[in-house]
């Protein structure tokens, strides 16, 4: 039985830097050829951004990023900015809590209401007090008034709860 011989020498091939450069250029040339259309589109976009002054502005921002970052942090740390962020979060929470079908109905009603009121303004119409009084019998007006009164009830309830928690 022959025993395996111990490896005493490892032949490590060291690439020539010139050969590495030639291979790298060859790979880049192939990638350029394979992606010619995408590269041309990208160059057109970059040219347009440069002509519009966007690229110089971005470069200036990058050159001054430390100063710009300090200013941004300073502005974000203002009490008014904190309020804006809280208000935005509250608005997002509010809109997320509303049933989309109900919101759709409200927006549709607002749209139709704005159209009708703009038409009245364009035509210069004005109803008499008697006509306004009789319009309270109209089912559409009654539905709208009922909705507004219930809105006011809910809003008042929230205000009263808020006052009770404060006191």
C-alpha positions as CSV (number, residue, x, y, z in Angstrom):
1,X,0.0,0.0,0.0
2,X,1.4,3.4,-1.0
3,X,0.9,6.2,1.4
4,X,0.0,9.6,0.2
5,X,2.9,12.0,-0.1
6,X,2.8,15.1,2.0
7,X,2.3,18.3,0.0
8,X,5.4,20.4,0.6
9,X,5.0,23.1,-2.0
10,X,2.0,25.1,-3.1
11,X,2.2,26.7,-6.5
12,X,0.3,30.0,-6.2
13,X,-0.2,31.8,-9.5
14,X,0.1,35.5,-9.1
15,X,-1.6,37.5,-11.8
16,X,0.3,40.2,-13.5
17,X,-1.3,43.7,-12.8
18,X,-1.3,44.4,-16.6
19,X,-3.2,41.2,-17.3
20,X,-5.8,42.1,-14.5
21,X,-6.2,45.6,-16.1
22,X,-6.7,44.0,-19.6
23,X,-9.3,41.6,-18.2
24,X,-11.1,44.4,-16.3
25,X,-11.3,46.5,-19.4
26,X,-12.5,43.6,-21.4
27,X,-15.3,42.9,-18.9
28,X,-16.3,46.6,-18.9
29,X,-16.4,46.7,-22.7
30,X,-18.6,43.6,-22.8
31,X,-20.9,45.1,-20.2
32,X,-21.2,48.3,-22.1
33,X,-21.9,46.5,-25.3
34,X,-24.5,44.3,-23.6
35,X,-26.3,47.3,-22.0
36,X,-25.8,49.9,-24.7
37,X,-29.5,51.0,-24.8
38,X,-29.8,51.4,-21.1
39,X,-26.6,53.3,-20.8
40,X,-27.6,55.7,-23.6
41,X,-30.9,56.3,-21.9
42,X,-29.1,56.9,-18.6
43,X,-26.7,59.3,-20.3
44,X,-29.7,61.2,-21.8
45,X,-31.3,61.5,-18.4
46,X,-28.0,62.7,-16.8
47,X,-27.6,65.3,-19.7
48,X,-31.1,66.6,-19.1
49,X,-30.6,66.8,-15.3
50,X,-27.3,68.6,-15.9
51,X,-28.9,71.1,-18.3
52,X,-31.6,71.8,-15.8
53,X,-29.1,72.5,-13.2
54,X,-30.1,69.6,-11.0
55,X,-26.8,67.8,-11.0
56,X,-24.7,70.9,-10.0
57,X,-27.2,71.6,-7.2
58,X,-27.0,68.0,-6.0
59,X,-23.2,68.2,-6.2
60,X,-23.2,71.4,-4.2
61,X,-25.5,69.8,-1.6
62,X,-23.1,66.8,-1.3
63,X,-20.1,69.2,-1.0
64,X,-22.0,71.0,1.9
65,X,-23.8,68.0,3.4
66,X,-22.4,68.6,6.9
67,X,-23.8,72.2,7.0
68,X,-27.1,71.2,5.3
69,X,-27.5,68.3,7.8
70,X,-26.9,70.6,10.7
71,X,-29.5,73.1,9.3
72,X,-32.0,70.3,8.7
73,X,-31.6,69.0,12.3
74,X,-31.9,72.5,13.6
75,X,-35.2,73.0,11.7
76,X,-36.6,69.6,12.6
77,X,-36.0,70.4,16.3
78,X,-38.3,73.5,16.2
79,X,-41.5,73.2,18.3
80,X,-43.6,74.1,15.3
81,X,-42.1,71.1,13.4
82,X,-42.9,68.8,16.4
83,X,-46.5,70.1,16.2
84,X,-46.6,69.5,12.4
85,X,-45.4,66.0,12.8
86,X,-47.9,65.3,15.6
87,X,-50.7,66.8,13.5
88,X,-49.7,64.8,10.4
89,X,-49.7,61.6,12.5
90,X,-53.1,62.6,14.0
91,X,-54.5,63.2,10.5
92,X,-53.2,59.8,9.2
93,X,-54.8,58.1,12.3
94,X,-58.1,60.0,11.7
95,X,-58.3,59.1,8.0
96,X,-57.4,55.5,8.8
97,X,-60.3,55.3,11.3
98,X,-62.9,56.4,8.8
99,X,-64.8,53.7,6.8
100,X,-63.9,54.2,3.2
101,X,-67.5,53.8,2.0
102,X,-68.6,56.6,4.4
103,X,-65.7,58.8,3.3
104,X,-66.6,58.2,-0.4
105,X,-70.3,59.2,0.3
106,X,-69.1,62.4,2.1
107,X,-66.7,63.3,-0.8
108,X,-69.4,62.7,-3.4
109,X,-71.9,64.8,-1.4
110,X,-69.2,67.6,-1.1
111,X,-68.6,67.4,-4.8
112,X,-72.2,67.7,-5.8
113,X,-72.8,70.4,-3.2
114,X,-69.9,72.5,-4.6
115,X,-71.2,72.0,-8.1
116,X,-74.7,73.2,-7.2
117,X,-73.5,76.1,-5.1
118,X,-71.1,77.3,-7.9
119,X,-74.1,77.1,-10.3
120,X,-76.2,79.3,-8.0
121,X,-73.4,81.8,-7.8
122,X,-72.9,81.8,-11.6
123,X,-76.6,82.3,-12.2
124,X,-76.9,84.9,-9.5
125,X,-79.9,83.1,-8.0
126,X,-81.2,84.0,-4.5
127,X,-84.0,82.2,-2.8
128,X,-86.5,84.1,-0.7
129,X,-86.9,83.3,3.0
130,X,-90.2,81.4,2.1
131,X,-88.4,79.3,-0.5
132,X,-85.6,78.6,2.0
133,X,-88.2,77.5,4.5
134,X,-90.0,75.2,2.1
135,X,-86.7,73.7,1.0
136,X,-86.5,72.2,4.5
137,X,-89.2,69.7,3.4
138,X,-87.0,68.5,0.6
139,X,-85.7,65.0,1.5
140,X,-82.1,65.8,0.2
141,X,-82.0,69.0,2.4
142,X,-83.4,67.1,5.4
143,X,-80.8,64.3,5.0
144,X,-78.0,66.9,4.7
145,X,-79.2,68.9,7.7
146,X,-79.6,65.7,9.8
147,X,-76.1,64.7,8.9
148,X,-74.7,68.1,9.8
149,X,-76.6,68.2,13.1
150,X,-75.3,64.7,14.0
151,X,-71.8,65.9,13.1
152,X,-72.2,68.8,15.5
153,X,-73.5,66.4,18.2
154,X,-70.4,64.2,17.8
155,X,-68.1,67.1,17.7
156,X,-69.7,68.7,20.8
157,X,-69.5,65.3,22.6
158,X,-65.7,65.1,21.9
159,X,-65.2,68.7,23.1
160,X,-67.1,68.0,26.3
161,X,-65.1,64.8,26.9
162,X,-61.9,66.8,26.4
163,X,-63.0,69.5,28.8
164,X,-64.0,66.9,31.4
165,X,-60.5,65.2,31.2
166,X,-58.8,68.6,31.6
167,X,-60.8,69.7,34.6
